[in-house]
Amino acid sequence: MSSQNNNADAYEMAQLALAQMKAAVYMVLASNRSNGLRNVDIGRSLRIYHGHARHEGHISRSLLAMMENDGVIEQDDQTKTWKLI
């Protein structure tokens, strides 16, 4: 198999993983529409406990930014909680 095919397979795998993580975050936020959730609350709901010091459990800000750019979620500047739009 060529390197180009391996890269295409890796790209497809990464896109699927991102889509699944976005769907999981969406489901967590949909189940708590009233107050929104902090990044760490989302991560802990998904049982993600890895991260650097004082950030264990946080969902990647990059993933949340992608969802924000997609117009699916927004962050409250005051409370730093995330909600579905």
mmCIF file as gemmi writes it, N, C-alpha and C atoms, coordinates in Angstrom:
data_model
loop_
_atom_site.group_PDB
_atom_site.id
_atom_site.type_symbol
_atom_site.label_atom_id
_atom_site.label_alt_id
_atom_site.label_comp_id
_atom_site.label_asym_id
_atom_site.label_entity_id
_atom_site.label_seq_id
_atom_site.pdbx_PDB_ins_code
_atom_site.Cartn_x
_atom_site.Cartn_y
_atom_site.Cartn_z
_atom_site.occupancy
_atom_site.B_iso_or_equiv
_atom_site.pdbx_formal_charge
_atom_site.auth_seq_id
_atom_site.auth_asym_id
_atom_site.pdbx_PDB_model_num
ATOM 1 N N . MET Axp A 1 ? 0.845 -1.176 0 1 0 ? 1 A 1
ATOM 2 C CA . MET Axp A 1 ? 0 0 0 1 0 ? 1 A 1
ATOM 3 C C . MET Axp A 1 ? 0.891 1.241 0 1 0 ? 1 A 1
ATOM 4 N N . SER Axp A 2 ? 0.51 2.22 -0.733 1 0 ? 2 A 1
ATOM 5 C CA . SER Axp A 2 ? 1.32 3.433 -0.843 1 0 ? 2 A 1
ATOM 6 C C . SER Axp A 2 ? 1.143 4.327 0.376 1 0 ? 2 A 1
ATOM 7 N N . SER Axp A 3 ? 2.1 5.213 0.545 1 0 ? 3 A 1
ATOM 8 C CA . SER Axp A 3 ? 2.045 6.188 1.638 1 0 ? 3 A 1
ATOM 9 C C . SER Axp A 3 ? 0.816 7.081 1.497 1 0 ? 3 A 1
ATOM 10 N N . GLN Axp A 4 ? 0.47 7.395 0.252 1 0 ? 4 A 1
ATOM 11 C CA . GLN Axp A 4 ? -0.696 8.246 0.007 1 0 ? 4 A 1
ATOM 12 C C . GLN Axp A 4 ? -1.973 7.559 0.484 1 0 ? 4 A 1
ATOM 13 N N . ASN Axp A 5 ? -2.097 6.261 0.25 1 0 ? 5 A 1
ATOM 14 C CA . ASN Axp A 5 ? -3.273 5.523 0.722 1 0 ? 5 A 1
ATOM 15 C C . ASN Axp A 5 ? -3.312 5.467 2.236 1 0 ? 5 A 1
ATOM 16 N N . ASN Axp A 6 ? -2.133 5.278 2.877 1 0 ? 6 A 1
ATOM 17 C CA . ASN Axp A 6 ? -2.076 5.265 4.336 1 0 ? 6 A 1
ATOM 18 C C . ASN Axp A 6 ? -2.518 6.599 4.906 1 0 ? 6 A 1
ATOM 19 N N . ASN Axp A 7 ? -2.084 7.695 4.272 1 0 ? 7 A 1
ATOM 20 C CA . ASN Axp A 7 ? -2.479 9.024 4.729 1 0 ? 7 A 1
ATOM 21 C C . ASN Axp A 7 ? -3.979 9.23 4.562 1 0 ? 7 A 1
ATOM 22 N N . ALA Axp A 8 ? -4.532 8.752 3.468 1 0 ? 8 A 1
ATOM 23 C CA . ALA Axp A 8 ? -5.973 8.885 3.244 1 0 ? 8 A 1
ATOM 24 C C . ALA Axp A 8 ? -6.74 8.079 4.282 1 0 ? 8 A 1
ATOM 25 N N . ASP Axp A 9 ? -6.266 6.878 4.576 1 0 ? 9 A 1
ATOM 26 C CA . ASP Axp A 9 ? -6.924 6.05 5.598 1 0 ? 9 A 1
ATOM 27 C C . ASP Axp A 9 ? -6.837 6.709 6.972 1 0 ? 9 A 1
ATOM 28 N N . ALA Axp A 10 ? -5.683 7.262 7.289 1 0 ? 10 A 1
ATOM 29 C CA . ALA Axp A 10 ? -5.503 7.94 8.572 1 0 ? 10 A 1
ATOM 30 C C . ALA Axp A 10 ? -6.403 9.166 8.668 1 0 ? 10 A 1
ATOM 31 N N . TYR Axp A 11 ? -6.51 9.91 7.573 1 0 ? 11 A 1
ATOM 32 C CA . TYR Axp A 11 ? -7.366 11.091 7.545 1 0 ? 11 A 1
ATOM 33 C C . TYR Axp A 11 ? -8.826 10.694 7.783 1 0 ? 11 A 1
ATOM 34 N N . GLU Axp A 12 ? -9.279 9.661 7.097 1 0 ? 12 A 1
ATOM 35 C CA . GLU Axp A 12 ? -10.658 9.204 7.269 1 0 ? 12 A 1
ATOM 36 C C . GLU Axp A 12 ? -10.91 8.749 8.7 1 0 ? 12 A 1
ATOM 37 N N . MET Axp A 13 ? -9.945 8.055 9.29 1 0 ? 13 A 1
ATOM 38 C CA . MET Axp A 13 ? -10.082 7.593 10.665 1 0 ? 13 A 1
ATOM 39 C C . MET Axp A 13 ? -10.171 8.778 11.628 1 0 ? 13 A 1
ATOM 40 N N . ALA Axp A 14 ? -9.327 9.783 11.406 1 0 ? 14 A 1
ATOM 41 C CA . ALA Axp A 14 ? -9.339 10.971 12.259 1 0 ? 14 A 1
ATOM 42 C C . ALA Axp A 14 ? -10.659 11.722 12.132 1 0 ? 14 A 1
ATOM 43 N N . GLN Axp A 15 ? -11.185 11.843 10.926 1 0 ? 15 A 1
ATOM 44 C CA . GLN Axp A 15 ? -12.452 12.538 10.716 1 0 ? 15 A 1
ATOM 45 C C . GLN Axp A 15 ? -13.593 11.806 11.408 1 0 ? 15 A 1
ATOM 46 N N . LEU Axp A 16 ? -13.586 10.479 11.355 1 0 ? 16 A 1
ATOM 47 C CA . LEU Axp A 16 ? -14.609 9.688 12.033 1 0 ? 16 A 1
ATOM 48 C C . LEU Axp A 16 ? -14.515 9.868 13.549 1 0 ? 16 A 1
ATOM 49 N N . ALA Axp A 17 ? -13.295 9.852 14.069 1 0 ? 17 A 1
ATOM 50 C CA . ALA Axp A 17 ? -13.097 10.04 15.506 1 0 ? 17 A 1
ATOM 51 C C . ALA Axp A 17 ? -13.591 11.41 15.959 1 0 ? 17 A 1
ATOM 52 N N . LEU Axp A 18 ? -13.286 12.452 15.187 1 0 ? 18 A 1
ATOM 53 C CA . LEU Axp A 18 ? -13.761 13.798 15.521 1 0 ? 18 A 1
ATOM 54 C C . LEU Axp A 18 ? -15.285 13.865 15.488 1 0 ? 18 A 1
ATOM 55 N N . ALA Axp A 19 ? -15.876 13.257 14.485 1 0 ? 19 A 1
ATOM 56 C CA . ALA Axp A 19 ? -17.34 13.261 14.383 1 0 ? 19 A 1
ATOM 57 C C . ALA Axp A 19 ? -17.964 12.552 15.573 1 0 ? 19 A 1
ATOM 58 N N . GLN Axp A 20 ? -17.359 11.46 16 1 0 ? 20 A 1
ATOM 59 C CA . GLN Axp A 20 ? -17.9 10.729 17.147 1 0 ? 20 A 1
ATOM 60 C C . GLN Axp A 20 ? -17.739 11.524 18.439 1 0 ? 20 A 1
ATOM 61 N N . MET Axp A 21 ? -16.611 12.214 18.604 1 0 ? 21 A 1
ATOM 62 C CA . MET Axp A 21 ? -16.421 13.045 19.794 1 0 ? 21 A 1
ATOM 63 C C . MET Axp A 21 ? -17.393 14.217 19.795 1 0 ? 21 A 1
ATOM 64 N N . LYS Axp A 22 ? -17.589 14.841 18.64 1 0 ? 22 A 1
ATOM 65 C CA . LYS Axp A 22 ? -18.56 15.941 18.553 1 0 ? 22 A 1
ATOM 66 C C . LYS Axp A 22 ? -19.954 15.443 18.924 1 0 ? 22 A 1
ATOM 67 N N . ALA Axp A 23 ? -20.314 14.275 18.439 1 0 ? 23 A 1
ATOM 68 C CA . ALA Axp A 23 ? -21.639 13.711 18.748 1 0 ? 23 A 1
ATOM 69 C C . ALA Axp A 23 ? -21.765 13.429 20.236 1 0 ? 23 A 1
ATOM 70 N N . ALA Axp A 24 ? -20.706 12.937 20.86 1 0 ? 24 A 1
ATOM 71 C CA . ALA Axp A 24 ? -20.748 12.655 22.296 1 0 ? 24 A 1
ATOM 72 C C . ALA Axp A 24 ? -20.902 13.945 23.097 1 0 ? 24 A 1
ATOM 73 N N . VAL Axp A 25 ? -20.152 14.984 22.725 1 0 ? 25 A 1
ATOM 74 C CA . VAL Axp A 25 ? -20.267 16.282 23.41 1 0 ? 25 A 1
ATOM 75 C C . VAL Axp A 25 ? -21.678 16.836 23.224 1 0 ? 25 A 1
ATOM 76 N N . TYR Axp A 26 ? -22.196 16.737 22.022 1 0 ? 26 A 1
ATOM 77 C CA . TYR Axp A 26 ? -23.555 17.212 21.741 1 0 ? 26 A 1
ATOM 78 C C . TYR Axp A 26 ? -24.563 16.502 22.64 1 0 ? 26 A 1
ATOM 79 N N . MET Axp A 27 ? -24.44 15.191 22.762 1 0 ? 27 A 1
ATOM 80 C CA . MET Axp A 27 ? -25.371 14.42 23.593 1 0 ? 27 A 1
ATOM 81 C C . MET Axp A 27 ? -25.303 14.847 25.057 1 0 ? 27 A 1
ATOM 82 N N . VAL Axp A 28 ? -24.099 15.075 25.558 1 0 ? 28 A 1
ATOM 83 C CA . VAL Axp A 28 ? -23.94 15.512 26.952 1 0 ? 28 A 1
ATOM 84 C C . VAL Axp A 28 ? -24.585 16.88 27.147 1 0 ? 28 A 1
ATOM 85 N N . LEU Axp A 29 ? -24.34 17.8 26.231 1 0 ? 29 A 1
ATOM 86 C CA . LEU Axp A 29 ? -24.938 19.137 26.351 1 0 ? 29 A 1
ATOM 87 C C . LEU Axp A 29 ? -26.451 19.097 26.173 1 0 ? 29 A 1
ATOM 88 N N . ALA Axp A 30 ? -26.94 18.235 25.309 1 0 ? 30 A 1
ATOM 89 C CA . ALA Axp A 30 ? -28.386 18.116 25.093 1 0 ? 30 A 1
ATOM 90 C C . ALA Axp A 30 ? -29.086 17.598 26.346 1 0 ? 30 A 1
ATOM 91 N N . SER Axp A 31 ? -28.389 16.795 27.127 1 0 ? 31 A 1
ATOM 92 C CA . SER Axp A 31 ? -29 16.256 28.343 1 0 ? 31 A 1
ATOM 93 C C . SER Axp A 31 ? -28.982 17.255 29.49 1 0 ? 31 A 1
ATOM 94 N N . ASN Axp A 32 ? -28.295 18.381 29.313 1 0 ? 32 A 1
ATOM 95 C CA . ASN Axp A 32 ? -28.22 19.413 30.351 1 0 ? 32 A 1
ATOM 96 C C . ASN Axp A 32 ? -28.385 20.782 29.706 1 0 ? 32 A 1
ATOM 97 N N . ARG Axp A 33 ? -29.526 21.041 29.134 1 0 ? 33 A 1
ATOM 98 C CA . ARG Axp A 33 ? -29.77 22.29 28.402 1 0 ? 33 A 1
ATOM 99 C C . ARG Axp A 33 ? -29.92 23.507 29.305 1 0 ? 33 A 1
ATOM 100 N N . SER Axp A 34 ? -30.342 23.331 30.534 1 0 ? 34 A 1
ATOM 101 C CA . SER Axp A 34 ? -30.711 24.474 31.366 1 0 ? 34 A 1
ATOM 102 C C . SER Axp A 34 ? -29.541 25.379 31.732 1 0 ? 34 A 1
ATOM 103 N N . ASN Axp A 35 ? -28.496 24.847 32.314 1 0 ? 35 A 1
ATOM 104 C CA . ASN Axp A 35 ? -27.423 25.696 32.83 1 0 ? 35 A 1
ATOM 105 C C . ASN Axp A 35 ? -26.163 25.684 31.99 1 0 ? 35 A 1
ATOM 106 N N . GLY Axp A 36 ? -26.044 24.776 31.069 1 0 ? 36 A 1
ATOM 107 C CA . GLY Axp A 36 ? -24.801 24.619 30.33 1 0 ? 36 A 1
ATOM 108 C C . GLY Axp A 36 ? -23.788 23.89 31.193 1 0 ? 36 A 1
ATOM 109 N N . LEU Axp A 37 ? -22.675 23.544 30.6 1 0 ? 37 A 1
ATOM 110 C CA . LEU Axp A 37 ? -21.637 22.805 31.321 1 0 ? 37 A 1
ATOM 111 C C . LEU Axp A 37 ? -20.272 23.411 31.052 1 0 ? 37 A 1
ATOM 112 N N . ARG Axp A 38 ? -19.437 23.367 32.071 1 0 ? 38 A 1
ATOM 113 C CA . ARG Axp A 38 ? -18.051 23.78 31.889 1 0 ? 38 A 1
ATOM 114 C C . ARG Axp A 38 ? -17.314 22.687 31.12 1 0 ? 38 A 1
ATOM 115 N N . ASN Axp A 39 ? -16.216 23.068 30.53 1 0 ? 39 A 1
ATOM 116 C CA . ASN Axp A 39 ? -15.384 22.135 29.779 1 0 ? 39 A 1
ATOM 117 C C . ASN Axp A 39 ? -15.092 20.889 30.603 1 0 ? 39 A 1
ATOM 118 N N . VAL Axp A 40 ? -14.656 21.065 31.843 1 0 ? 40 A 1
ATOM 119 C CA . VAL Axp A 40 ? -14.295 19.931 32.688 1 0 ? 40 A 1
ATOM 120 C C . VAL Axp A 40 ? -15.511 19.054 32.984 1 0 ? 40 A 1
ATOM 121 N N . ASP Axp A 41 ? -16.691 19.643 33.117 1 0 ? 41 A 1
ATOM 122 C CA . ASP Axp A 41 ? -17.901 18.857 33.37 1 0 ? 41 A 1
ATOM 123 C C . ASP Axp A 41 ? -18.247 17.984 32.171 1 0 ? 41 A 1
ATOM 124 N N . ILE Axp A 42 ? -18.026 18.518 30.982 1 0 ? 42 A 1
ATOM 125 C CA . ILE Axp A 42 ? -18.256 17.73 29.762 1 0 ? 42 A 1
ATOM 126 C C . ILE Axp A 42 ? -17.308 16.544 29.742 1 0 ? 42 A 1
ATOM 127 N N . GLY Axp A 43 ? -16.031 16.803 29.982 1 0 ? 43 A 1
ATOM 128 C CA . GLY Axp A 43 ? -15.032 15.744 29.981 1 0 ? 43 A 1
ATOM 129 C C . GLY Axp A 43 ? -15.309 14.682 31.026 1 0 ? 43 A 1
ATOM 130 N N . ARG Axp A 44 ? -15.67 15.098 32.208 1 0 ? 44 A 1
ATOM 131 C CA . ARG Axp A 44 ? -15.951 14.127 33.27 1 0 ? 44 A 1
ATOM 132 C C . ARG Axp A 44 ? -17.202 13.319 32.956 1 0 ? 44 A 1
ATOM 133 N N . SER Axp A 45 ? -18.188 13.941 32.323 1 0 ? 45 A 1
ATOM 134 C CA . SER Axp A 45 ? -19.384 13.2 31.91 1 0 ? 45 A 1
ATOM 135 C C . SER Axp A 45 ? -19.038 12.088 30.926 1 0 ? 45 A 1
ATOM 136 N N . LEU Axp A 46 ? -18.005 12.33 30.132 1 0 ? 46 A 1
ATOM 137 C CA . LEU Axp A 46 ? -17.559 11.342 29.145 1 0 ? 46 A 1
ATOM 138 C C . LEU Axp A 46 ? -16.465 10.435 29.706 1 0 ? 46 A 1
ATOM 139 N N . ARG Axp A 47 ? -16.157 10.6 30.984 1 0 ? 47 A 1
ATOM 140 C CA . ARG Axp A 47 ? -15.137 9.805 31.673 1 0 ? 47 A 1
ATOM 141 C C . ARG Axp A 47 ? -13.74 10.001 31.084 1 0 ? 47 A 1
ATOM 142 N N . ILE Axp A 48 ? -13.438 11.247 30.718 1 0 ? 48 A 1
ATOM 143 C CA . ILE Axp A 48 ? -12.111 11.596 30.22 1 0 ? 48 A 1
ATOM 144 C C . ILE Axp A 48 ? -11.363 12.216 31.392 1 0 ? 48 A 1
ATOM 145 N N . TYR Axp A 49 ? -10.336 11.544 31.843 1 0 ? 49 A 1
ATOM 146 C CA . TYR Axp A 49 ? -9.622 12 33.031 1 0 ? 49 A 1
ATOM 147 C C . TYR Axp A 49 ? -8.177 12.378 32.781 1 0 ? 49 A 1
ATOM 148 N N . HIS Axp A 50 ? -7.738 12.326 31.546 1 0 ? 50 A 1
ATOM 149 C CA . HIS Axp A 50 ? -6.35 12.667 31.249 1 0 ? 50 A 1
ATOM 150 C C . HIS Axp A 50 ? -6.224 14.156 30.977 1 0 ? 50 A 1
ATOM 151 N N . GLY Axp A 51 ? -5.045 14.658 31.15 1 0 ? 51 A 1
ATOM 152 C CA . GLY Axp A 51 ? -4.772 16.059 30.875 1 0 ? 51 A 1
ATOM 153 C C . GLY Axp A 51 ? -3.588 16.521 31.694 1 0 ? 51 A 1
ATOM 154 N N . HIS Axp A 52 ? -3.154 17.735 31.452 1 0 ? 52 A 1
ATOM 155 C CA . HIS Axp A 52 ? -2.04 18.255 32.229 1 0 ? 52 A 1
ATOM 156 C C . HIS Axp A 52 ? -2.538 18.831 33.547 1 0 ? 52 A 1
ATOM 157 N N . ALA Axp A 53 ? -1.637 19.18 34.413 1 0 ? 53 A 1
ATOM 158 C CA . ALA Axp A 53 ? -1.958 19.613 35.774 1 0 ? 53 A 1
ATOM 159 C C . ALA Axp A 53 ? -3.114 20.598 35.821 1 0 ? 53 A 1
ATOM 160 N N . ARG Axp A 54 ? -4.06 20.328 36.675 1 0 ? 54 A 1
ATOM 161 C CA . ARG Axp A 54 ? -5.262 21.127 36.919 1 0 ? 54 A 1
ATOM 162 C C . ARG Axp A 54 ? -6.217 21.176 35.734 1 0 ? 54 A 1
ATOM 163 N N . HIS Axp A 55 ? -5.973 20.389 34.704 1 0 ? 55 A 1
ATOM 164 C CA . HIS Axp A 55 ? -6.865 20.35 33.56 1 0 ? 55 A 1
ATOM 165 C C . HIS Axp A 55 ? -7.321 18.928 33.251 1 0 ? 55 A 1
ATOM 166 N N . GLU Axp A 56 ? -7.21 18.04 34.224 1 0 ? 56 A 1
ATOM 167 C CA . GLU Axp A 56 ? -7.666 16.675 34.019 1 0 ? 56 A 1
ATOM 168 C C . GLU Axp A 56 ? -9.162 16.69 33.774 1 0 ? 56 A 1
ATOM 169 N N . GLY Axp A 57 ? -9.575 15.979 32.759 1 0 ? 57 A 1
ATOM 170 C CA . GLY Axp A 57 ? -10.992 15.887 32.451 1 0 ? 57 A 1
ATOM 171 C C . GLY Axp A 57 ? -11.469 16.864 31.402 1 0 ? 57 A 1
ATOM 172 N N . HIS Axp A 58 ? -10.646 17.811 31.027 1 0 ? 58 A 1
ATOM 173 C CA . HIS Axp A 58 ? -11.082 18.816 30.057 1 0 ? 58 A 1
ATOM 174 C C . HIS Axp A 58 ? -11.163 18.24 28.648 1 0 ? 58 A 1
ATOM 175 N N . ILE Axp A 59 ? -12.225 18.596 27.956 1 0 ? 59 A 1
ATOM 176 C CA . ILE Axp A 59 ? -12.347 18.303 26.532 1 0 ? 59 A 1
ATOM 177 C C . ILE Axp A 59 ? -11.433 19.271 25.787 1 0 ? 59 A 1
ATOM 178 N N . SER Axp A 60 ? -10.86 18.83 24.72 1 0 ? 60 A 1
ATOM 179 C CA . SER Axp A 60 ? -9.979 19.68 23.932 1 0 ? 60 A 1
ATOM 180 C C . SER Axp A 60 ? -10.698 20.963 23.516 1 0 ? 60 A 1
ATOM 181 N N . ARG Axp A 61 ? -10.068 22.09 23.779 1 0 ? 61 A 1
ATOM 182 C CA . ARG Axp A 61 ? -10.624 23.387 23.379 1 0 ? 61 A 1
ATOM 183 C C . ARG Axp A 61 ? -10.755 23.448 21.857 1 0 ? 61 A 1
ATOM 184 N N . SER Axp A 62 ? -9.865 22.747 21.165 1 0 ? 62 A 1
ATOM 185 C CA . SER Axp A 62 ? -9.936 22.719 19.701 1 0 ? 62 A 1
ATOM 186 C C . SER Axp A 62 ? -11.242 22.081 19.234 1 0 ? 62 A 1
ATOM 187 N N . LEU Axp A 63 ? -11.647 21.009 19.886 1 0 ? 63 A 1
ATOM 188 C CA . LEU Axp A 63 ? -12.893 20.34 19.517 1 0 ? 63 A 1
ATOM 189 C C . LEU Axp A 63 ? -14.084 21.26 19.785 1 0 ? 63 A 1
ATOM 190 N N . LEU Axp A 64 ? -14.091 21.91 20.939 1 0 ? 64 A 1
ATOM 191 C CA . LEU Axp A 64 ? -15.18 22.834 21.255 1 0 ? 64 A 1
ATOM 192 C C . LEU Axp A 64 ? -15.2 24.009 20.282 1 0 ? 64 A 1
ATOM 193 N N . ALA Axp A 65 ? -14.029 24.489 19.889 1 0 ? 65 A 1
ATOM 194 C CA . ALA Axp A 65 ? -13.952 25.591 18.924 1 0 ? 65 A 1
ATOM 195 C C . ALA Axp A 65 ? -14.501 25.166 17.564 1 0 ? 65 A 1
ATOM 196 N N . MET Axp A 66 ? -14.239 23.919 17.165 1 0 ? 66 A 1
ATOM 197 C CA . MET Axp A 66 ? -14.8 23.42 15.911 1 0 ? 66 A 1
ATOM 198 C C . MET Axp A 66 ? -16.322 23.414 15.963 1 0 ? 66 A 1
ATOM 199 N N . MET Axp A 67 ? -16.868 22.951 17.078 1 0 ? 67 A 1
ATOM 200 C CA . MET Axp A 67 ? -18.32 22.908 17.222 1 0 ? 67 A 1
ATOM 201 C C . MET Axp A 67 ? -18.901 24.316 17.282 1 0 ? 67 A 1
ATOM 202 N N . GLU Axp A 68 ? -18.171 25.236 17.911 1 0 ? 68 A 1
ATOM 203 C CA . GLU Axp A 68 ? -18.596 26.632 17.97 1 0 ? 68 A 1
ATOM 204 C C . GLU Axp A 68 ? -18.602 27.232 16.561 1 0 ? 68 A 1
ATOM 205 N N . ASN Axp A 69 ? -17.552 26.957 15.795 1 0 ? 69 A 1
ATOM 206 C CA . ASN Axp A 69 ? -17.472 27.45 14.414 1 0 ? 69 A 1
ATOM 207 C C . ASN Axp A 69 ? -18.555 26.839 13.531 1 0 ? 69 A 1
ATOM 208 N N . ASP Axp A 70 ? -18.979 25.623 13.862 1 0 ? 70 A 1
ATOM 209 C CA . ASP Axp A 70 ? -20.065 24.964 13.128 1 0 ? 70 A 1
ATOM 210 C C . ASP Axp A 70 ? -21.427 25.561 13.476 1 0 ? 70 A 1
ATOM 211 N N . GLY Axp A 71 ? -21.46 26.433 14.507 1 0 ? 71 A 1
ATOM 212 C CA . GLY Axp A 71 ? -22.724 27.034 14.924 1 0 ? 71 A 1
ATOM 213 C C . GLY Axp A 71 ? -23.598 26.106 15.734 1 0 ? 71 A 1
ATOM 214 N N . VAL Axp A 72 ? -22.972 25.151 16.435 1 0 ? 72 A 1
ATOM 215 C CA . VAL Axp A 72 ? -23.718 24.159 17.21 1 0 ? 72 A 1
ATOM 216 C C . VAL Axp A 72 ? -23.754 24.508 18.687 1 0 ? 72 A 1
ATOM 217 N N . ILE Axp A 73 ? -22.649 25.046 19.195 1 0 ? 73 A 1
ATOM 218 C CA . ILE Axp A 73 ? -22.562 25.4 20.61 1 0 ? 73 A 1
ATOM 219 C C . ILE Axp A 73 ? -22.009 26.809 20.753 1 0 ? 73 A 1
ATOM 220 N N . GLU Axp A 74 ? -22.173 27.343 21.962 1 0 ? 74 A 1
ATOM 221 C CA . GLU Axp A 74 ? -21.582 28.643 22.282 1 0 ? 74 A 1
ATOM 222 C C . GLU Axp A 74 ? -21.179 28.645 23.745 1 0 ? 74 A 1
ATOM 223 N N . GLN Axp A 75 ? -20.184 29.471 24.06 1 0 ? 75 A 1
ATOM 224 C CA . GLN Axp A 75 ? -19.727 29.582 25.432 1 0 ? 75 A 1
ATOM 225 C C . GLN Axp A 75 ? -20.181 30.905 26.022 1 0 ? 75 A 1
ATOM 226 N N . ASP Axp A 76 ? -20.719 30.845 27.225 1 0 ? 76 A 1
ATOM 227 C CA . ASP Axp A 76 ? -21.094 32.041 27.959 1 0 ? 76 A 1
ATOM 228 C C . ASP Axp A 76 ? -19.817 32.666 28.514 1 0 ? 76 A 1
ATOM 229 N N . ASP Axp A 77 ? -19.538 33.909 28.152 1 0 ? 77 A 1
ATOM 230 C CA . ASP Axp A 77 ? -18.301 34.569 28.575 1 0 ? 77 A 1
ATOM 231 C C . ASP Axp A 77 ? -18.209 34.749 30.084 1 0 ? 77 A 1
ATOM 232 N N . GLN Axp A 78 ? -19.338 34.91 30.736 1 0 ? 78 A 1
ATOM 233 C CA . GLN Axp A 78 ? -19.353 35.124 32.187 1 0 ? 78 A 1
ATOM 234 C C . GLN Axp A 78 ? -19.105 33.834 32.962 1 0 ? 78 A 1
ATOM 235 N N . THR Axp A 79 ? -19.863 32.801 32.64 1 0 ? 79 A 1
ATOM 236 C CA . THR Axp A 79 ? -19.802 31.55 33.409 1 0 ? 79 A 1
ATOM 237 C C . THR Axp A 79 ? -18.833 30.534 32.838 1 0 ? 79 A 1
ATOM 238 N N . LYS Axp A 80 ? -18.401 30.75 31.592 1 0 ? 80 A 1
ATOM 239 C CA . LYS Axp A 80 ? -17.518 29.826 30.875 1 0 ? 80 A 1
ATOM 240 C C . LYS Axp A 80 ? -18.177 28.473 30.635 1 0 ? 80 A 1
ATOM 241 N N . THR Axp A 81 ? -19.499 28.445 30.661 1 0 ? 81 A 1
ATOM 242 C CA . THR Axp A 81 ? -20.223 27.204 30.372 1 0 ? 81 A 1
ATOM 243 C C . THR Axp A 81 ? -20.579 27.141 28.9 1 0 ? 81 A 1
ATOM 244 N N . TRP Axp A 82 ? -20.696 25.908 28.404 1 0 ? 82 A 1
ATOM 245 C CA . TRP Axp A 82 ? -21.029 25.657 27.012 1 0 ? 82 A 1
ATOM 246 C C . TRP Axp A 82 ? -22.482 25.206 26.918 1 0 ? 82 A 1
ATOM 247 N N . LYS Axp A 83 ? -23.182 25.689 25.899 1 0 ? 83 A 1
ATOM 248 C CA . LYS Axp A 83 ? -24.585 25.339 25.657 1 0 ? 83 A 1
ATOM 249 C C . LYS Axp A 83 ? -24.802 25.101 24.188 1 0 ? 83 A 1
ATOM 250 N N . LEU Axp A 84 ? -25.815 24.311 23.89 1 0 ? 84 A 1
ATOM 251 C CA . LEU Axp A 84 ? -26.252 24.167 22.507 1 0 ? 84 A 1
ATOM 252 C C . LEU Axp A 84 ? -26.909 25.454 22.064 1 0 ? 84 A 1
ATOM 253 N N . ILE Axp A 85 ? -26.79 25.778 20.802 1 0 ? 85 A 1
ATOM 254 C CA . ILE Axp A 85 ? -27.438 26.987 20.265 1 0 ? 85 A 1
ATOM 255 C C . ILE Axp A 85 ? -28.826 26.623 19.8 1 0 ? 85 A 1
